[in-house]
Amino acid sequence: MEEENNLISLYGLEFPSRAVSAQVAETDVVRFLVGTQTLKLANNQVHLVELNDDTGAVNTKVYQHGDGEIWSLTSSPSDAHVLSTCYNTIQYPEGNCVMRTALWRLPESDDDCVALERLCSFDTEPHGENIKVTAFNPLDGKQAATVVDNKFLVWDLGQDSAQLISVGTMQGKGNPKLTTGKWNPQHSGLQFTTASDCSVRGWDLRAGNKQAWVIENAHAQLVRDLDFNPNRQYYLGTCGDDGCSKFWDFRKPGEAIISRSDHSHWVWCLRYNHFHDQLVVTSSSDCVVLLTSVASIASEPIDDDTKVRMEDGVLATYDQHEDSVYCVEWSSADPWCFASLSYDGRLLLNRVPKSHKYNILI
């Protein structure tokens, strides 16, 4: 680990947590949303964490999410006050434990611990039980997709209601379950991507949700997460239970362009930097977050006569966590700042080391 201290701030939550999102529509102030996962369902919360860039201190506001423990959380790209959660709750009067997903608004109130305002619930019951994520279309905040069992459901969120537009279904022996899903920002919001077992698939929403491409056996074990290069078409990164992070051109799915095994356990999350696609952060249940360079496949051209080329490899190791790190997210307001969240409720705000920042900028 580099000698310079890259830790900006630490924030501890009272309850276990595994869901964090940048407040995507807020581009002036560093803010993150964090969801808790306590078994006392009525006690669950969403924390809005804001960084004071001058002092490094954090200001927080807590909202009640009494419907249940939050397994995933995403923020609207067009309205900073709107978010979605996927959560575990109790269905009455049967008393069954079920997964649900809903759209919420952060109420405008000076009081702390006020309840989130429910805008609408997504009617997923006819389609399955195992909800993984409800993801906003990054180019259209009025559209979202929910991953449930072997399907993804595309919604129109006009007028703060969720109208089902279309359904995509993965066929296979034994009804294989999808593990996650993400919109491809490089195809005008018309392509959705899913992971299932060891494979990754892209679906064309213009063609009736037909499969557009597939990377079979992308990982030796379960694929946990994926993210697209924001600046270079066809390129994406994946990570999984084999401890590897891999980078692909999905036009050539036979072999990864880069394959790294820097973590010693499952890799739960991988995120490209929104502006500088040389930089990727990953988090793992080895309790470590890694900042890695993938400069060899970045979009920015390199002039060897005027600029030192950044080599591929681990740039910095962040080992301040003491539990599995389920999430890592870049700030939408500061391209050099990112948050990581471990299951014990520890949220760390870190920054890219200055030496690497200047190497990219100069």
C-alpha positions, 0 to 999 in steps of 0.5 A, a space after each residue: 500500500 502506498 505511504 500517502 494516506 488516501 482515506 478521506 473519512 469513515 462513517 459507521 452504521 448501527 446495523 449491518 449493511 451491504 447496499 450503497 449507491 452514489 446519489 447519481 443525479 447530484 454532481 456538485 456535492 459528494 453524496 452516497 446512499 447506504 441501506 441497512 440489513 438488520 433482521 429487525 425489519 422495522 428498524 432498517 434505514 437509508 443513510 444519506 452521507 454527504 462529504 464536506 470536501 474542505 474538512 473531510 467531515 461527513 454530514 448525515 441524514 437518516 430515513 426510515 425504511 421500515 418495510 425490511 432489510 435492504 439487499 440492493 439500492 440504486 439512485 435515479 440518474 435524473 432526480 437526486 431524491 428518488 431511489 429504488 430498493 430491493 428488500 426482504 419483508 414479511 407477507 401478512 397474514 401468511 407470515 412468509 418472508 418475501 422479496 419486494 422492490 419499490 420506488 421511494 422519494 427522500 422527503 424534504 424535512 429537517 427532522 431526522 429519521 423520517 420515513 421514506 415516501 413510497 412512490 410505487 411498488 413494482 408488481 413482480 409477484 407474477 414473475 418470480 420471487 428471487 429479486 436481485 436488483 432494480 436498476 435505472 436506465 442511466 440515460 432515462 430516469 423514467 425507465 428501470 429494469 428489475 432482475 427476478 429469477 430467470 427474467 428481467 422486467 422493464 418498467 416505465 416510471 412515468 407519473 411516479 408509477 411503474 408500468 410493465 413494458 416488456 419481459 425478457 426471459 433466460 431459457 435453460 435447463 432447470 430454470 437458471 437464475 439471474 444473479 444481477 443485471 445492468 444497462 449498457 450505457 453505450 447503446 442508447 439505453 436499448 441493451 440490458 445485460 445479465 449474469 447467470 451462473 458463470 456466464 454474461 448475456 446482452 439483450 436487445 430491447 429493440 428486438 423483443 428482448 432477444 439475446 444479442 451476445 453471450 460470454 459463456 463461462 466468463 468465470 470458473 464460478 458464479 459471476 457476482 457483478 459487471 460494469 461497462 467501460 463508460 467511454 469505450 463501446 463493447 468493453 465491460 468488466 466482470 468479477 466473481 467467486 473465482 476471485 478474478 476480475 476480467 475485462 472483455 470486448 463482447 464482440 470477441 467473447 472467446 477470451 478475456 482481454 485482461 484477467 486478474 486474480 489480485 483478491 484472495 476470495 470472492 470479488 463482489 463488486 467491480 466499478 469503472 471510474 466514470 471519467 477515467 476508464 484507466 481506473 477500476 475499483 473492486 471489493 471482496 470478501 477478503 476485506 480489501 478494496 483494490 484500485 487497479 489500472 487497466 490503461 492498456 484497454 482505456 479509451 484515452 490515447 497515449 503519446 509516449 513522447 509527452 506522457 508516462 504510460 500507466 502500467 496495468 496492475 494494482 495501484 493502491 490497496 485499501 485494507 481499512 475494512 474488517 469484514 466482507 466488502 460487498 459494495 464499492 461506488 465512485 462519486 458522481 461529483 468527484 471523479 477521484 473519490 469512491 466509497 466502500 461498504 463492509 457488512 459490519 456497517 463501516 463506510 469508507 470514503 477514499 481517494 485515488 492517490 495523488 501520484 496516479 491522479 497527476 499521471 492521468 491529468 498531466 
